[in-house]
Amino acid sequence: MPEPVKRLGEILIERGKLDQGSLERALRLQQDSGERLGALLVTLGIVAPRDVADALAAQLGIPLLDVAGYPELPILEERVSARFLRDARALPVREDADELVLAMADPTDRYAIEAFEMVTGRRVQPMVAVPGELDAAPILIGHSMGAAVCERMMATRPIRGAALLAPVPPSGLLSVAARLATSNPDYASHFVGLDPMRLSDDILKALRPFYFSDRVDPAILREALFHLKGESPRVLFDLALRLHWAPPRAPSPVFVMGAAGDRISTPDDTKATARHHNVEATILPGMGHMMMLEPEWKDAAQALAEWLATVV
């Protein structure tokens, strides 16, 4: 006789991901909510989403899709709507003449499986997917070093697009630091010893030209600099070695914007990043590095919004 199928909670307990008391509490809550046990355990923060998906794969005897297994480009995009994929909590992973491999949050959903078989004329081979990984690829927006983080993500995972604002140039952080230290030694000395609790007028005066135009209210300047903190040594190391400068995993829309008055990520730096991504840079006149805090911040927001409307 075949062995009886183990319950999901039993598998999680055997793997050390759940204790009996937490399982019983979740089962009591499930009686009121009607929610699936795995989803409820994740909602309660008791078990990680991937651990639940891994246990479900073991229970059903089908594979769990690894993050690296997701396709770089959409499959069946012209035949299956994004709305249907969201409703079905499913994503086509690969196909051949006879079979469609389908990543599913719920591989027991026969309606979804039969719908894909009807549309494609192929037999569906389900795989378990972590539900959160089935969501639409993100649109990334990053400023300065945050833009470099976006570029690292572009090289490692699928995205719908990326907006890089005042980005670290492809030459890396060392070239920026060397330029600032050589041409403006006051900047380096003040920033290294920056204490947000002791922002003297001399420090504000020295740092202001690098972050803001002279039209920014001093109160905004003081408030913004108060929030500045030391950077992560790992981030500085990566950017110094140009580790953010890598080809994207797959082609996707990129928007690069800088400010004419930016002395940290200069217009030339911004244009270099744009060339790296084969796009034209948008350079806003009269603004400094912190463009979203400038009096003309709406110009920056409008340019970004217009680009977003092309990719959303």
NUKOL-756742 format. One line per field, with one value per residue (C-alpha): residue in one letter; x, y, z. Coordinates in nm, 4 decimals, always signed. Layout:
BEGIN
residuo <- (A;...)
x <- (X;...)
y <- (Y;...)
z <- (Z;...)
***
This chain:
BEGIN
residuo <- (M;P;E;P;V;K;R;L;G;E;I;L;I;E;R;G;K;L;D;Q;G;S;L;E;R;A;L;R;L;Q;Q;D;S;G;E;R;L;G;A;L;L;V;T;L;G;I;V;A;P;R;D;V;A;D;A;L;A;A;Q;L;G;I;P;L;L;D;V;A;G;Y;P;E;L;P;I;L;E;E;R;V;S;A;R;F;L;R;D;A;R;A;L;P;V;R;E;D;A;D;E;L;V;L;A;M;A;D;P;T;D;R;Y;A;I;E;A;F;E;M;V;T;G;R;R;V;Q;P;M;V;A;V;P;G;E;L;D;A;A;P;I;L;I;G;H;S;M;G;A;A;V;C;E;R;M;M;A;T;R;P;I;R;G;A;A;L;L;A;P;V;P;P;S;G;L;L;S;V;A;A;R;L;A;T;S;N;P;D;Y;A;S;H;F;V;G;L;D;P;M;R;L;S;D;D;I;L;K;A;L;R;P;F;Y;F;S;D;R;V;D;P;A;I;L;R;E;A;L;F;H;L;K;G;E;S;P;R;V;L;F;D;L;A;L;R;L;H;W;A;P;P;R;A;P;S;P;V;F;V;M;G;A;A;G;D;R;I;S;T;P;D;D;T;K;A;T;A;R;H;H;N;V;E;A;T;I;L;P;G;M;G;H;M;M;M;L;E;P;E;W;K;D;A;A;Q;A;L;A;E;W;L;A;T;V;V)
x <- (+0.0000;+0.1248;+0.2255;-0.0370;+0.0364;+0.1768;+0.0056;+0.1820;+0.2136;+0.3633;+0.6312;+0.7210;+0.7522;+0.9761;+1.2017;+1.2261;+1.0430;+0.7395;+0.6562;+0.3412;+0.2101;+0.2359;+0.0694;-0.2258;-0.2645;-0.2614;-0.5175;-0.7529;-0.7220;-0.7720;-1.1134;-1.2301;-1.0492;-1.0790;-0.7337;-0.4951;-0.2595;+0.0600;-0.0541;-0.1708;+0.1651;+0.3393;+0.0952;+0.1549;+0.5301;+0.5739;+0.7258;+0.9164;+0.7417;+1.0088;+0.9993;+0.6227;+0.6639;+0.9403;+0.7178;+0.4287;+0.6574;+0.7539;+0.3891;+0.2814;+0.5955;+0.6728;+0.9723;+1.0101;+1.1189;+1.4421;+1.4784;+1.7311;+1.4771;+1.2461;+1.2581;+1.4438;+1.1732;+0.7957;+0.6511;+0.3035;+0.2854;+0.0705;-0.1745;-0.2151;-0.2955;-0.1054;-0.4358;-0.5038;-0.1518;-0.2111;-0.5498;-0.4166;-0.1016;+0.0925;+0.3777;+0.4931;+0.8565;+0.9428;+0.7726;+0.8423;+0.6271;+0.4431;+0.4743;+0.4411;+0.6174;+0.4060;+0.5190;+0.2171;+0.1458;-0.1194;-0.0335;-0.3598;-0.5624;-0.7073;-0.8992;-0.5780;-0.3991;-0.6848;-0.7078;-0.3384;-0.3744;-0.6687;-0.4847;-0.1566;-0.2641;+0.0159;+0.0285;+0.0995;+0.3755;+0.3251;+0.6007;+0.5647;+0.6496;+0.6915;+0.3796;+0.5661;+0.8054;+0.5171;+0.4388;+0.5255;+0.8898;+0.9550;+1.0371;+1.3465;+1.4123;+1.7387;+1.9232;+2.3024;+2.4359;+2.0824;+2.1050;+2.4132;+2.2135;+1.9529;+2.2210;+2.3416;+1.9855;+1.9441;+2.2358;+2.0973;+1.7182;+1.4357;+1.2918;+1.0384;+1.2569;+1.4951;+1.5222;+1.8744;+1.8853;+2.2186;+2.3917;+2.7429;+2.9234;+3.0519;+3.4062;+3.3101;+3.3256;+3.7027;+3.6994;+3.4275;+3.6102;+3.9406;+3.7818;+3.6139;+3.9224;+4.1478;+3.9282;+3.7439;+3.9437;+3.6995;+3.4245;+3.6231;+3.7366;+3.3879;+3.2110;+3.4506;+3.3924;+3.0246;+2.8186;+2.4493;+2.3989;+2.6609;+2.5982;+2.7740;+2.7185;+3.0701;+2.9929;+2.6613;+2.8291;+3.1001;+2.8633;+2.5756;+2.7162;+2.7585;+2.4011;+2.1846;+2.1582;+2.1772;+1.7966;+1.7186;+1.5868;+1.8567;+1.6046;+1.5647;+1.9417;+1.9896;+1.7092;+1.8445;+2.2023;+2.0773;+1.9652;+2.3011;+2.4744;+2.8000;+2.7938;+2.8330;+3.2005;+3.0856;+2.8892;+3.1846;+3.4139;+3.1790;+3.1347;+3.5073;+3.5653;+3.2870;+3.0924;+2.7689;+2.8901;+2.7625;+2.5419;+2.1703;+2.0341;+1.7821;+1.6951;+1.4584;+1.3713;+1.6176;+1.5763;+1.8831;+1.8416;+2.0865;+2.1126;+2.3166;+2.4409;+2.5321;+2.8943;+2.8887;+2.7369;+2.8185;+2.6307;+2.9246;+2.8945;+2.5223;+2.5789;+2.8399;+2.5837;+2.3284;+2.5751;+2.6412;+2.2681;+2.2345;+1.9902;+1.9916;+2.0412;+1.7890;+1.9731;+1.7598;+1.8816;+1.9651;+1.9397;+2.1857;+2.2447;+1.9352;+1.7063;+1.3861;+1.4374;+1.4988;+1.2357;+1.1839;+1.1391;+0.8161;+1.0224;+1.2155;+0.8969;+0.7242;+1.0123;+1.0144;+0.6351;+0.6355;+0.8914;+0.7031;+0.3871;+0.5712;+0.6589;+0.3756)
y <- (+0.0000;+0.3524;+0.5595;+0.8141;+1.1721;+1.3689;+1.6873;+2.0161;+2.0959;+1.7538;+1.8082;+2.1497;+2.0072;+1.7237;+1.9813;+2.1944;+2.4878;+2.4697;+2.3508;+2.1731;+2.4650;+2.7098;+2.4603;+2.4155;+2.7924;+2.8336;+2.5540;+2.7253;+3.0509;+2.8670;+2.7479;+3.1100;+3.2504;+2.9611;+3.0534;+2.7848;+2.6707;+2.7561;+3.1094;+3.1576;+3.0463;+3.2991;+3.5776;+3.5099;+3.5232;+3.1717;+3.0091;+3.1662;+3.1619;+2.9485;+2.6942;+2.6581;+2.6219;+2.3642;+2.1611;+2.1838;+2.0538;+1.7582;+1.6903;+1.6898;+1.5205;+1.7922;+2.0271;+2.3677;+2.6361;+2.8063;+3.1831;+3.1291;+2.9191;+3.2073;+3.3080;+3.6234;+3.7176;+3.6587;+3.3382;+3.3331;+3.7121;+3.7494;+3.4717;+3.5040;+3.8367;+3.9677;+3.9862;+3.6162;+3.5284;+3.7337;+3.5740;+3.2237;+3.2911;+3.1154;+3.1909;+2.9981;+2.8980;+2.7149;+2.5354;+2.2946;+2.1326;+1.9090;+2.0549;+2.3796;+2.4050;+2.6221;+2.7691;+2.7859;+2.9086;+2.6346;+2.3407;+2.1696;+2.4368;+2.2230;+2.5164;+2.7095;+2.4034;+2.3210;+2.6836;+2.6882;+2.3525;+2.4874;+2.8069;+2.6391;+2.2957;+2.1530;+1.9323;+2.1387;+2.0250;+2.2189;+2.3300;+2.4873;+2.8575;+3.0915;+3.3125;+3.6399;+3.5518;+3.5311;+3.9009;+4.1220;+4.2163;+4.5496;+4.8899;+5.0127;+5.3755;+5.4727;+5.7952;+5.8302;+5.5149;+5.3798;+5.3946;+5.1720;+4.9222;+4.9235;+4.8492;+4.5516;+4.4183;+4.4696;+4.2322;+3.9564;+3.9453;+4.0363;+4.3867;+4.5919;+4.9004;+5.1167;+5.4900;+5.5972;+5.9440;+6.1242;+5.7839;+5.6758;+5.6685;+5.3503;+5.4504;+5.3858;+5.5769;+5.6226;+5.8647;+6.0715;+6.0703;+6.1649;+6.4546;+6.5883;+6.5471;+6.7160;+7.0080;+7.0562;+6.9373;+7.1137;+6.8762;+6.5647;+6.6979;+6.8102;+6.4975;+6.2514;+6.4117;+6.4876;+6.4815;+6.5483;+6.6693;+6.9405;+7.1073;+7.4410;+7.7188;+7.6581;+7.2904;+7.3747;+7.6352;+7.3912;+7.1025;+7.2989;+7.3427;+6.9659;+6.8736;+7.1764;+7.4849;+7.8194;+7.8524;+7.5785;+7.6991;+7.6636;+7.4823;+7.2108;+7.1883;+7.1439;+6.8860;+6.6830;+6.6802;+6.5761;+6.2487;+6.1775;+5.8746;+5.6958;+5.4618;+5.0859;+4.9871;+4.6978;+4.9344;+5.1714;+4.8788;+4.7441;+5.0853;+5.1545;+4.8310;+4.9156;+4.6024;+4.7835;+4.8160;+4.4969;+4.4157;+4.3828;+4.0297;+4.1091;+4.4209;+4.6530;+5.0248;+5.2534;+5.6202;+5.8213;+6.1700;+6.4153;+6.7815;+7.0499;+7.1838;+6.8473;+6.8483;+6.4881;+6.3092;+6.5648;+6.5909;+6.4134;+6.1300;+6.1032;+6.0983;+5.8227;+5.6083;+5.6786;+5.5720;+5.2509;+5.1717;+5.3003;+5.5784;+5.9578;+6.1301;+6.3838;+6.6766;+6.9172;+7.2780;+7.4695;+7.1855;+7.0215;+6.6597;+6.6367;+6.7285;+6.6155;+6.8765;+7.1662;+7.4392;+7.2966;+6.9402;+6.9111;+6.9232;+6.6174;+6.4427;+6.5209;+6.3836;+6.0661;+6.0299;+6.0671;+5.7878;+5.5651;+5.6038;+5.4335;+5.1209;+5.0719)
z <- (+0.0000;-0.0733;+0.2261;+0.3341;+0.2323;+0.5221;+0.6307;+0.5674;+0.9388;+1.0044;+0.7386;+0.8793;+1.2307;+1.1072;+0.9398;+1.2513;+1.0932;+1.3228;+1.6744;+1.7851;+1.9891;+1.6988;+1.4672;+1.7027;+1.7384;+1.3589;+1.3153;+1.5599;+1.3685;+1.0419;+1.1580;+1.1752;+0.8723;+0.6292;+0.4996;+0.3802;+0.6540;+0.4678;+0.3865;+0.7453;+0.8871;+0.6640;+0.7555;+1.1251;+1.0699;+1.2075;+0.8981;+0.6074;+0.2666;+0.1005;+0.3842;+0.3391;-0.0392;+0.0088;+0.2428;-0.0067;-0.2823;-0.0620;+0.0204;-0.3458;-0.4775;-0.7334;-0.7637;-0.5988;-0.8426;-0.7428;-0.7850;-1.0637;-1.2547;-1.3455;-1.7133;-1.8098;-2.0610;-2.0402;-2.1866;-2.3482;-2.3065;-2.6190;-2.5256;-2.1484;-1.9821;-1.6817;-1.4944;-1.5479;-1.4276;-1.1121;-1.0493;-1.1112;-0.9041;-1.1787;-1.4179;-1.7269;-1.6803;-2.0034;-2.2893;-2.5682;-2.8367;-2.5907;-2.2410;-2.0487;-1.7146;-1.4885;-1.1547;-0.9229;-0.5732;-0.5589;-0.7871;-0.6868;-0.8709;-1.1492;-1.2981;-1.3650;-1.5027;-1.7411;-1.8536;-1.9500;-2.1264;-2.3242;-2.4263;-2.5193;-2.6354;-2.4238;-2.1179;-1.8042;-1.5680;-1.2400;-1.0060;-0.6637;-0.6488;-0.3548;-0.3910;-0.3442;-0.6270;-0.8747;-0.8485;-1.1408;-1.1677;-0.9955;-1.1349;-0.9508;-0.8589;-0.6944;-0.6169;-0.5985;-0.4286;-0.4384;-0.8177;-0.7976;-0.5900;-0.8675;-1.1244;-0.9207;-0.9089;-1.2837;-1.3385;-1.1159;-1.1498;-1.3889;-1.3617;-1.5576;-1.5640;-1.3634;-1.2973;-1.2006;-1.0465;-0.9948;-1.0287;-0.9369;-1.2746;-1.4422;-1.3418;-0.9797;-0.6565;-0.6448;-0.9364;-0.7670;-0.4317;-0.5942;-0.7812;-0.4682;-0.2504;-0.5053;-0.6001;-0.2711;+0.0318;+0.2667;+0.1564;+0.2477;+0.5856;+0.6886;+0.5659;+0.7292;+1.0672;+1.0113;+1.3317;+1.2516;+1.6103;+1.5662;+1.2330;+1.2597;+1.0095;+0.8705;+0.8028;+0.6398;+0.4244;+0.3136;+0.2316;+0.0813;-0.2739;-0.3108;-0.2274;-0.3006;-0.5148;-0.3363;-0.3647;-0.1124;+0.2234;+0.4932;+0.7149;+0.4502;+0.4176;+0.7917;+0.8157;+0.5210;+0.6470;+0.9908;+0.8331;+0.6671;+0.8134;+0.7460;+0.4472;+0.4733;+0.4247;+0.2038;-0.0198;-0.0486;-0.1323;-0.4002;-0.5607;-0.5502;-0.7458;-0.9909;-0.8947;-0.9811;-1.3404;-1.5011;-1.7991;-1.7161;-1.6916;-1.9663;-2.1688;-1.9842;-1.9986;-1.8193;-1.7308;-1.6274;-1.4794;-1.3289;-1.2370;-1.4072;-1.0727;-0.9198;-0.8021;-0.6715;-0.9701;-1.2354;-1.5658;-1.7309;-1.4764;-1.5470;-1.9225;-1.8805;-1.6987;-1.9718;-2.2422;-2.0497;-2.0740;-2.4322;-2.3446;-2.3470;-2.0110;-1.8826;-1.7226;-1.5196;-1.5130;-1.1974;-0.9456;-0.7085;-0.6090;-0.3865;-0.6740;-0.5012;-0.2277;-0.4638;-0.5150;-0.8667;-0.7400;-0.9398;-1.2605;-1.1465;-1.0354;-1.3659;-1.5733;-1.3649;-1.3838;-1.7609;-1.7924;-1.5471;-1.7573;-2.0447;-1.8462;-1.5949)
***
